[in-house]
Amino acid sequence: MSNRHSRCCAFLLNSLKELLLVEHETPEGKRYWWLPGGGLEENEEPVEGIRREIMEELGVEIDIHELFNFSHNNPDRKYKEYFVAIASIKEKQHIILDSAGFDKLTGYKWFSIENEDTYDPLLFDKDILPFVIEAKRRPCLKKLWLPDGNTQPPRNDTFL
């Protein structure tokens, strides 16, 4: 069974309710921001693929809190089916971008997703916003971001 039409990606969050996006540069020089991840390998399970892709792209291990399936309705997208992990970077790790892939990774940034009124315009991208909306509906976010202001997992992006 081939999974080449499926993409696995991570909705990586920190305790400040921020989402990690990575900047890509295509061989033609076009730049765009996207969730870290990539295509599933032949016979690869989604969780395995997500862990592999995050290690390849960012050089870090992650804790996966929830996995969901998402179908993207943008006809211009290469992938139509996505396996998305709501995850966090394990503590005391530093992101090291891989620049050797098909699309060169040129940067990364944490974007606040707590309040829609203060979203960075990039989060309103037609390809990214549906993932943000769906992830914010997931039950695990209620457990990760407790109402009293305490958060789980602990902040792990102090290296930024």
N, C-alpha and C positions, 0 to 999 in steps of 0.2 A: 504494500500500500504506500503510495507516495503522498507526502504532505506538502508538496512544493507550492500549492495554492493557498496554504495556510501560513499565517505569520504568528509568531509568539512574541509578546512584548511585556515589559514591566511598567506598571504604574507605580514608580518608586516614590515613596513619601518620606518626609522627615517629620519630626514632632512639631514643627512650626506650621503644619498643614500646607507644605509646599511640595510641588511635583517636579521631578527632575526630567528635563528634556535635553536632548543632545542635538548639536548642530552638525549637519552633514554637508559635504560638498561632493557633487557628482563629478565624473571625469570631464564633463563639459563645463564645469565651473559654477553650476547652479547650487545655491545654498538653501537649505530648508531645515526646520526644527521638527523633531519627531520623538516619540517614545523610544527608549532603547530596546533593541530586540532585532529579530530577523526571521528568515524563513525556517520552517521546521525541516529537519533532515529526514531522509527515508526511514520509515518505521520508528521515528522518534516520538516519545510521549511529550505532551505539551510542557509539563513541569521540567522535564530533563532539558528540553529545548530552551526554555526561558533561562534556566540556570546557566546553560552553556553560552547562550548569546550574551548574557550580562557579564559573564567572566571574560568572554572574548572582547566585548566592546569597552567595558569599564574597568576590568581587572579586579572586581570585587565579588564577594559571596553575598547572597541575599537570604532573608527570611521571607517566605511566602505566607501571607495571611489569608488570602482567598484567591481562587482561580475562577474566571468566568469566560464564557464564549461570547463573542460579539461579531455580528455581521455588519459590514460597512456597506452603505448604499451608494457610495460615490463611484460612478462608473469609470472614473479616471484612475482609480487605485489599482495597483498590480495585484494586491491581495484582497480577497473578499471576506475571508473568514479569519478571525483573530482569536487567539487564546491569550487572555490578559491576566497577569498576576498582579494583585495588589500586594506590594512588597516593601521592604525596607532593607537598607544596607546594614549588614552586620557591623557591630561596633568596631571602632579603631581601624578602619580601612580607608585608604585614600583612592580616589578615582584616578585611574591612569587610562586615558583614551587610546583606543587602537586606531592608528591611522593607516593601516595596511589593507583594510577591507575594500570592497567594490566602491562604496562611497566613503570618502575620507571623513573621519570624525574630527571636527575642528574646534569644538567647544561644548560646554554644558552650562546649564543655569537652573537654579531652583525658582519655580514660579508659585506664588501663593494661589491656593484654590479655596481658601476659607470663605471669602465673600465675593460673590459674583460682581458686585458693584465696583470692586477694585481689581478685577482681573487685568492682567497684562493683555494688550490687544492680540498678542500671539496666541493666547488660549482660545480666542474666538475663531481661529482657523477652522475652515469647514472640515478638515480631516482630524483635528485634535479635539474640538469641543464635544463631539458625540461621546468620546471616551471619558472625558471629564464628567459629563452629565451622568453617564452610566455608572462610573466608579463611585460617584458621590451617593448613589442610591444603594450601594452594597452594604449589607449588614456589618461587615467587619470594620467599616469606618467608624461606626458608632462605638465599637469596642476599643478601637485604637485611639480615638479622640474622645476622652471622657468629658462629660458636661461640666465638671468642676475645674476644668483647665489643666488637669493632669493628663499626661499623654503616655501612650505606649505605642511603639517602642521608644526608648530614650533617644534623645537627639544624637544623631551620628554623623553630622556634617560639619563638625567644628573645624575641619581642615579647610573650609572654603574661605 
